[in-house]
Amino acid sequence: MVKSVPIMRIPAPNREQQRILAAIDMGTNSLHMVVVQIDASLPTFTIIAKEKETVRLGDRETKTGNLKPEVMARTMAALRRFQELAHSLNAEHIVAVATSAVRESPNGRDFLKEIERELDLRVNLISGQEEARRIYLGVLSCMEFNKEPHIIIDIGGGSTELILGDGHEPRSLSSTKVGAVRLTSEFVTTDPISNDEFKYLQAYIRGMLERPVEELQNHLFPQQEEPRLVGTSGTIETLAAIDAREQLGTEPSPLTGYELKLKNLQDIVQQLRKLSYEERVEVPGISEKRAEIILAGALILQEAMTVLGIDSLTICERSLREGVIVDWMLAHGLIEDRLRFQSSIRQRSTLKLAQKYQVNLESAERVAAFVLSFFDQTEGILHEWGLDERELLWTAAILHNCGIHISHSSHHKHSYYLIRNGELLGYTDLEVEAIANLARYHRQSAPKKKHDNYRNLPKHYRKMVAQLSALLRLSVALDRRQIGAIADVECHYDAKKKELHLKLQPTEPDDKCVLELWSLEQKKQVFEEEYGVRLVASLKSTPVAVG
């Protein structure tokens, strides 16, 4: 049997240290930043600063869909200000994510590269499902679900996320392209909105929400579960504040826990549809920027509650940016309580995708164990990659053969496509791209800049893919027959001769592992050229040289 190699080797945190962290959410309507102080001994975090800037990334070029130059300039200026504030508060790290507006813009990824060049700030592009997962984490950081099902709705500028969970594994995650900025831009041309536009907008929203709601409800037990609805985002908070002023005469502080009734929401929608922009601005609690999009946002919430069949909603003021903080804490081993199961989301998501594409998991796990063994034994000798890259390599090893689900011919290319579009949770868009590239180059051609998928990676990731995919090739060779013929491999590096010696332990003493040795011979060239070393392999029982 192949030796068990742990996927993650996260060092124990210094629990006496109070750490400062900042999280930035580049949304379709606004940029948000939260700066927190993490108490690792509890573990929990305290918000010490919040910032918001309405930049309207969703206001894109009509013909091309590109982000507008003036919008990018506003965004860059806001990010610079956020960065300066975070540094003034001694934040050790800034974690930034971008969502639907950047995701859907043809020039979105180029803009993120420009941000990194200008500000030395890396912004991670995340998928809709990953956005939903982190919203779930943010809500869980301040609300106790008591193992009861809760539906979370987050209405953004470009999309609406629906999440079903009970405090443990999220049962359903969805992201639908209905957002307050998007719908206002695409469907609202009259002010006040005309009756025809209002009815069309209402019908469109309902049509878009029916499928994700149906999928969510399929994860509930009929007649047994009555989920509570939790609402996050600026749109929902604004609507709750309007209702609170009407019902209570004042706005509660904090707003978390306030209950908004569907009947009251419907009354607010009817009021808003009759008002012009100038009149909406005069409504207490509605800012000038929010006044432009509030009706579309209110209508999304009304239709969602109607389709869900739920007549009340509880407000939660924590959402994506707080979820980014929780996700960072999980990744750095700082949370060991009721959220601890979430720390393995990457591994579980990977295995779920492998099962979906009918991957031979026994073989895939052997290949993964081999490649992590290679990684660990050559770290500091042939490469300088760390824990983050190690985990990406494990995921690529598990999924490297998933392309066979489409066709054995060129299956490495099919693997790239399936991984790239497979909704791996817990990873950023760039990390998914790197994983897909690692799997793509487990066979056939080495990485080349003429390949679009490789050329478009940042330089750091290109180097990582080139070096670590070479290790993956060797690992695949060691399970050539997919029967577990090799039980263990030891690496010994001869620096003077620049040779890497592999000592292979056969599972069966009489097995000469001829096919595995032959496969190593076929695959070694890419490895040798990448690292500038000669590969020499032999069985522990009977030495046999390769090459």
C-alpha positions in Angstrom: 0.0 0.0 0.0 1.1 3.6 -0.7 2.0 5.4 2.5 -0.7 7.9 3.6 0.5 11.4 3.0 -1.5 14.2 4.7 -3.0 16.7 2.3 -2.4 19.7 4.6 0.4 20.5 7.0 -0.8 23.7 8.6 1.5 24.7 11.5 -0.2 25.4 14.8 -1.0 29.1 15.2 0.4 31.3 17.9 -2.7 31.5 20.0 -1.5 34.4 22.1 -1.2 36.7 19.1 -4.0 39.1 18.3 -4.0 39.5 14.6 -5.4 42.3 12.4 -6.8 41.3 9.0 -8.7 43.3 6.3 -11.2 41.9 3.8 -12.3 43.7 0.6 -15.4 42.7 -1.4 -15.4 44.2 -4.9 -19.2 44.0 -5.6 -21.2 45.0 -8.7 -22.5 48.1 -6.9 -20.1 48.9 -4.1 -16.7 48.2 -2.7 -16.7 47.1 0.9 -13.9 46.7 3.4 -14.0 45.4 6.9 -10.9 45.4 9.2 -11.1 43.0 12.1 -9.0 42.0 15.1 -8.8 38.2 15.5 -8.6 36.7 18.9 -7.2 33.3 18.2 -7.8 32.0 21.7 -11.6 32.1 21.5 -11.5 32.1 18.4 -13.5 35.1 17.2 -13.0 38.4 15.5 -14.1 42.0 16.4 -14.8 44.5 13.6 -12.7 47.6 14.2 -13.4 49.5 11.0 -15.7 49.4 8.0 -15.5 51.3 4.7 -17.8 51.5 1.7 -17.5 53.2 -1.7 -20.2 53.0 -4.4 -18.3 52.7 -7.7 -20.8 50.8 -9.9 -18.5 48.2 -11.5 -21.7 46.8 -13.0 -22.1 50.0 -15.1 -20.3 48.5 -18.1 -19.9 49.4 -21.8 -23.2 48.5 -23.5 -21.7 47.1 -26.7 -18.6 45.2 -25.3 -19.5 44.5 -21.7 -16.2 45.9 -20.7 -15.6 47.7 -17.4 -15.6 51.5 -18.2 -12.3 53.4 -17.8 -13.8 55.9 -15.4 -15.3 53.2 -13.3 -11.9 51.4 -13.1 -10.3 54.7 -12.1 -12.8 55.2 -9.3 -12.3 51.6 -8.2 -8.5 52.0 -8.2 -8.7 55.2 -6.1 -11.1 53.5 -3.6 -8.9 50.5 -3.3 -5.9 52.7 -2.7 -7.8 54.5 0.1 -8.9 51.1 1.6 -5.4 49.9 1.5 -4.0 52.9 3.3 -6.6 52.6 6.0 -5.9 48.9 6.5 -2.2 49.6 6.8 -2.8 52.5 9.2 -4.6 50.0 11.4 -1.7 47.5 11.2 -3.5 44.9 9.1 -1.0 42.1 8.5 -2.8 41.0 5.3 -5.6 42.2 3.0 -7.8 39.5 1.5 -9.7 40.8 -1.5 -12.3 39.1 -3.7 -14.2 40.2 -6.9 -17.6 38.9 -7.9 -20.0 39.0 -10.9 -19.2 42.3 -12.5 -15.5 41.6 -12.9 -16.2 37.9 -13.6 -18.5 38.7 -16.5 -16.4 41.6 -18.0 -14.1 40.7 -20.9 -11.5 43.0 -19.5 -12.1 42.0 -15.9 -9.1 39.8 -15.4 -6.8 42.4 -17.1 -8.1 45.0 -14.6 -7.2 42.7 -11.7 -3.7 42.4 -13.1 -3.5 46.2 -13.2 -4.6 46.4 -9.6 -1.9 44.0 -8.6 0.7 46.0 -10.6 -0.4 49.4 -9.2 -1.2 48.6 -5.6 0.6 45.2 -5.0 -2.8 43.9 -4.0 -4.0 40.5 -5.3 -7.7 40.3 -5.8 -9.1 36.8 -6.1 -11.9 36.3 -8.6 -14.5 33.9 -7.2 -17.3 32.0 -8.8 -21.0 32.5 -7.9 -21.2 29.3 -5.9 -18.0 30.2 -4.0 -19.4 33.6 -3.3 -22.5 31.9 -1.8 -20.4 29.6 0.3 -18.5 32.5 1.8 -21.7 34.4 2.5 -22.9 31.3 4.4 -19.7 31.4 6.5 -20.2 35.1 7.2 -23.8 34.5 8.4 -22.7 31.6 10.6 -20.1 33.8 12.3 -22.9 35.7 14.0 -26.0 33.5 14.0 -26.7 30.1 15.6 -28.8 27.8 13.4 -29.2 25.1 16.1 -29.2 22.4 13.4 -32.5 23.9 11.9 -32.7 24.7 8.2 -32.2 28.3 7.2 -32.4 29.9 3.8 -30.0 32.8 3.2 -30.7 35.4 0.5 -28.1 38.0 -0.5 -29.1 40.5 -3.1 -26.2 42.1 -4.8 -25.8 44.5 -7.7 -25.3 41.8 -10.3 -26.6 38.6 -8.8 -28.7 37.1 -6.0 -27.3 34.2 -3.9 -29.6 31.6 -2.3 -28.1 29.2 0.3 -29.8 26.5 2.3 -28.0 25.2 5.4 -28.5 24.1 9.0 -25.1 25.2 10.4 -23.2 22.4 9.0 -22.7 21.5 5.3 -24.6 23.9 3.0 -27.2 21.7 1.3 -27.7 24.1 -1.6 -25.7 27.0 -3.1 -26.9 29.0 -6.1 -26.1 32.3 -7.7 -28.6 33.8 -10.2 -28.0 36.7 -12.5 -30.6 39.0 -11.0 -29.2 42.0 -9.2 -30.3 45.5 -8.3 -27.8 47.2 -10.6 -28.1 44.7 -13.5 -31.9 44.8 -13.6 -32.2 48.6 -13.2 -29.7 49.1 -16.1 -31.4 46.5 -18.4 -35.1 47.0 -17.7 -35.9 50.4 -16.1 -36.1 53.4 -18.4 -39.0 55.3 -16.9 -39.1 57.4 -13.7 -41.3 56.7 -11.9 -41.4 53.2 -13.4 -44.2 52.7 -15.8 -46.9 50.0 -15.1 -45.7 48.0 -18.1 -42.0 48.0 -17.1 -42.9 47.1 -13.5 -45.0 44.1 -14.6 -42.3 42.9 -17.0 -39.6 43.3 -14.4 -41.6 41.4 -11.9 -42.3 38.6 -14.3 -38.7 38.4 -15.4 -37.4 38.2 -11.8 -39.9 35.5 -10.9 -39.0 33.4 -14.0 -35.3 33.7 -13.1 -35.8 32.7 -9.5 -38.1 29.7 -10.0 -35.5 27.2 -11.0 -32.9 28.0 -8.2 -35.8 28.0 -5.6 -37.0 24.6 -6.9 -33.5 23.2 -6.6 -33.2 24.5 -3.1 -36.5 23.1 -2.0 -35.5 19.7 -3.3 -33.0 19.6 -0.4 -35.8 20.1 2.2 -37.8 17.4 3.8 -41.4 18.0 2.9 -43.9 18.4 5.8 -41.0 18.0 8.2 -38.9 21.2 7.8 -40.0 24.8 7.8 -36.9 26.9 7.1 -36.3 30.4 8.4 -35.3 33.1 5.9 -32.2 35.2 6.6 -31.4 38.3 4.5 -28.1 40.0 4.0 -26.8 42.9 1.8 -27.2 46.6 1.6 -30.5 46.4 -0.3 -32.2 44.2 2.3 -30.7 46.2 5.2 -32.1 49.4 3.6 -35.6 47.9 3.2 -35.5 46.7 6.8 -34.5 50.1 8.0 -37.4 51.8 6.1 -39.8 49.3 7.6 -38.4 49.8 11.1 -38.9 53.5 10.9 -42.5 53.0 9.8 -43.3 50.3 12.4 -41.1 51.4 15.3 -40.4 55.1 14.6 -36.7 54.4 14.7 -34.0 52.2 13.2 -32.6 49.5 15.5 -28.9 49.4 16.1 -27.7 46.8 15.3 -30.1 45.8 12.6 -29.2 42.1 12.9 -32.2 40.2 14.2 -34.8 42.6 12.9 -37.8 40.8 11.3 -39.2 42.1 8.0 -42.7 40.8 7.0 -43.6 40.1 3.4 -46.8 42.1 3.8 -44.8 45.2 4.9 -42.3 44.6 2.1 -45.1 44.6 -0.4 -46.4 47.9 0.9 -42.9 49.4 0.6 -42.6 48.1 -3.0 -46.0 49.7 -3.9 -44.8 53.0 -2.4 -41.4 53.0 -4.2 -42.9 52.2 -7.6 -44.9 55.5 -7.4 -41.9 57.6 -6.6 -39.4 59.4 -8.9 -35.7 59.2 -8.2 -35.8 62.7 -6.5 -38.7 61.5 -4.3 -36.9 58.2 -3.4 -33.9 60.2 -2.3 -36.1 62.0 0.2 -37.1 58.7 1.9 -35.2 58.5 5.2 -32.5 55.7 5.0 -32.2 55.7 1.2 -28.9 57.3 0.0 -28.6 58.9 -3.4 -26.9 55.9 -5.0 -29.2 53.4 -3.4 -32.2 55.4 -4.6 -31.3 54.5 -8.2 -31.5 50.8 -7.7 -33.7 50.2 -4.6 -36.9 49.4 -6.5 -35.3 46.5 -8.5 -33.7 45.2 -5.3 -37.0 45.4 -3.4 -38.8 43.5 -6.2 -36.2 40.8 -6.2 -36.7 40.2 -2.4 -40.5 40.4 -2.7 -40.6 37.8 -5.5 -38.0 35.5 -3.8 -40.1 35.5 -0.6 -43.3 34.8 -2.6 -41.8 31.9 -4.6 -40.3 30.5 -1.5 -43.6 30.7 0.3 -42.0 32.5 3.3 -43.7 35.5 4.9 -40.9 36.9 7.1 -37.2 37.5 7.0 -34.6 38.0 9.7 -31.8 40.5 9.0 -28.1 39.6 9.3 -25.5 42.3 8.9 -22.6 39.9 8.2 -22.2 38.6 4.7 -19.5 38.0 2.1 -16.6 40.1 3.5 -17.0 38.6 7.0 -17.2 35.2 5.3 -13.9 36.0 3.6 -12.4 36.6 7.1 -13.9 33.3 8.4 -12.5 31.4 5.4 -9.0 32.9 6.0 -9.2 31.8 9.7 -10.2 28.3 8.6 -7.4 28.1 6.1 -4.9 29.2 8.8 -6.1 26.7 11.4 -7.6 29.3 13.7 -11.1 27.8 14.0 -11.7 24.6 15.8 -15.3 24.9 16.9 -18.6 24.4 15.1 -17.2 25.7 11.9 -14.3 23.3 11.8 -16.0 21.0 9.2 -15.8 23.9 6.7 -11.9 23.7 6.8 -12.1 20.6 4.6 -14.4 22.1 2.0 -11.7 21.9 -0.7 -11.0 18.2 -0.2 -14.7 17.3 0.0 -15.5 19.5 -3.1 -12.7 17.8 -5.0 -13.9 14.3 -4.1 -17.5 15.2 -5.0 -16.3 16.4 -8.4 -14.3 13.2 -8.9 -17.4 11.1 -8.1 -19.5 13.1 -10.5 -17.1 12.4 -13.4 -16.6 8.7 -12.3 -12.9 9.0 -11.6 -11.2 5.8 -10.5 -10.6 7.1 -6.9 -8.4 4.2 -5.8 -5.9 5.0 -8.5 -6.3 8.8 -8.2 -5.6 8.6 -4.5 -2.5 6.5 -5.1 -1.3 9.1 -7.7 -2.0 11.9 -5.2 -0.1 10.1 -2.5 2.9 9.6 -4.8 2.9 13.3 -6.0 2.7 14.6 -2.4 5.5 12.3 -1.4 7.6 13.6 -4.3 6.7 17.1 -3.3 7.7 16.7 0.3 10.9 14.8 -0.4 12.2 17.3 -3.0 11.0 20.5 -1.2 14.0 22.8 -0.6 16.1 20.6 -2.9 14.5 20.9 -6.3 11.7 23.4 -5.6 10.6 26.0 -3.0 6.8 25.7 -3.2 4.8 25.6 0.0 1.5 24.5 1.6 -0.8 26.4 -0.7 0.7 24.9 -3.9 0.9 21.5 -2.3 -2.9 21.5 -1.8 -3.5 22.6 -5.4 -1.3 19.7 -6.6 -3.3 17.2 -4.5 -6.5 18.4 -6.1 -5.0 18.2 -9.6 -3.8 14.7 -8.9 -7.2 13.5 -7.8 -8.9 15.0 -10.9 -6.2 14.5 -13.5 -8.0 11.7 -15.3 -11.6 13.1 -15.0 -11.5 13.9 -18.7 -11.9 10.2 -19.5 -15.6 10.9 -18.6 -15.8 12.6 -22.0 -13.4 10.6 -24.1 -10.1 8.8 -23.6 -8.7 10.6 -26.6 -7.0 13.8 -25.5 -8.5 13.3 -22.1 -6.0 15.6 -20.5 -7.5 18.5 -22.4 -11.0 17.3 -21.4 -9.8 17.2 -17.7 -8.8 20.9 -18.1 -12.3 21.8 -19.3 -14.2 19.8 -16.7 -12.1 21.2 -13.8 -12.3 24.7 -15.1 -16.1 24.6 -15.2 -16.7 22.2 -12.4 -17.5 24.6 -9.6 -14.8 23.6 -7.2 -15.6 25.2 -3.8 -13.0 26.8 -1.6 -10.8 27.9 -4.4 -10.4 31.3 -6.2 -10.8 31.5 -9.9 -7.0 31.7 -10.4 -6.5 28.6 -8.2 -9.0 26.7 -10.2 -7.2 27.7 -13.4 -3.9 26.5 -11.9 -5.4 23.2 -10.9 -6.9 22.7 -14.4 -3.5 23.4 -15.9 -1.7 21.0 -13.6 -4.1 18.3 -14.7 -3.9 19.3 -18.3 -0.1 18.7 -18.4 0.0 15.3 -16.6 0.6 13.8 -20.1 1.6 14.6 -23.7 3.0 18.1 -24.3 4.9 20.1 -21.6 3.4 23.5 -20.8 4.1 26.0 -23.6 3.3 29.7 -23.9 1.6 29.1 -27.2 -1.1 27.4 -25.2 -3.7 30.0 -24.2 -4.6 28.3 -21.0 -1.0 28.4 -19.8 0.1 31.8 -21.3 -2.8 33.6 -19.6 -1.6 32.5 -16.1 0.5 35.0 -14.1 4.2 34.3 -14.1 4.3 32.9 -10.6 1.6 30.3 -11.5 3.2 29.4 -14.8 6.4 28.5 -13.0 4.4 26.5 -10.4 2.5 24.6 -13.1 5.6 23.8 -15.1 7.5 22.4 -12.1 4.7 20.6 -10.3 3.0 19.1 -13.4 6.4 17.4 -14.0 6.1 15.7 -10.6 2.5 14.7 -11.5 3.7 13.0 -14.6 6.1 10.8 -12.6 3.4 9.9 -10.2 1.0 8.9 -12.9 3.7 6.6 -14.3 4.1 4.8 -10.9 0.4 3.7 -11.2 0.6 2.7 -14.8 -1.4 -0.5 -14.4 -3.7 1.1 -11.8 -3.3 -2.0 -9.6 -1.2 -0.4 -6.9 2.0 -2.2 -8.0 4.3 0.3 -6.3 3.9 0.5 -2.5 6.3 3.3 -1.7 9.0 5.5 -3.3 12.1 7.1 -1.7 13.9 10.0 -3.3 17.7 10.6 -3.0 19.3 13.6 -4.6 23.0 13.4 -5.7 23.9 17.1 -6.0 27.3 16.5 -7.5 26.0 14.3 -10.3 22.7 16.2 -10.5 20.8 13.0 -10.3 17.5 12.2 -8.5 17.4 8.5 -7.5 14.0 6.9 -7.0 13.9 3.7 -4.9 10.7 1.9 -5.6 9.1 -0.6 -3.3 7.0 -3.2 -5.2 3.8 -4.3 -3.5 4.4 -7.9 -4.5 8.0 -9.1 -4.0 8.1 -11.0 -7.3 6.7 -8.1 -9.4 9.4 -6.6 -11.6 7.1 -3.6 -12.3 8.3 -3.5 -15.9 5.4 -1.4 -17.1 5.9 1.2 -14.4 9.6 1.5 -15.1 8.9 1.8 -18.8 6.3 4.5 -18.2 8.9 6.4 -16.1 11.3 6.2 -19.0 8.6 7.7 -21.3 7.7 10.5 -19.0 11.0 11.5 -17.5 12.1 13.9 -20.3 9.8 16.7 -19.2 10.9 16.3 -15.6 14.6 16.3 -16.5 14.4 19.3 -18.7 12.4 21.3 -16.1 14.7 20.6 -13.2 18.0 20.1 -15.0 18.6 16.7 -13.3 18.8 13.1 -14.5 16.3 10.6 -13.2 17.5 7.2 -12.1 14.9 4.6 -10.8 15.4 1.2 -9.3 13.4 -1.4 -7.4 14.5 -1.9 -3.8 14.7 -5.6 -4.4 16.4 -5.6 -7.8 18.0 -2.4 -9.1 16.9 -1.4 -12.6 18.1 1.8 -14.2 15.8 4.0 -16.1 17.7 5.6 -19.0 
